[in-house]
Amino acid sequence: MYEVRVEGSDTFNCKNNDDSLLSHLEQQNIEVHFHCREGYCGACRTKLISGEVEYTTDPLAFIDDDEILPCCCKPTTDIKIKLY
């Protein structure tokens, strides 16, 4: 179980690590812009402030070094993120 801290919002725990980070955010009623859910479009691009994630599928969308795609990743440590 990993703690997810969303800048400007609540902190919550990811209990089921099989779900994507996007799914966990949605379960917490935290609004995230998305389209494809597969790492192609980049609409869910999010800044990773601290911590680490792993991708369940390789993202094809362009992201900067400090960004992640919640639709196709899951935390591997406690993380802090900033939604755009």
Summary of the structure (lengths in Angstrom):
residues: 84
radius of gyration: 11.2
end to end distance: 24.9
largest distance: 29.4
contacts: 241
relative contact order: 0.32
helix: 12%
strand: 32%
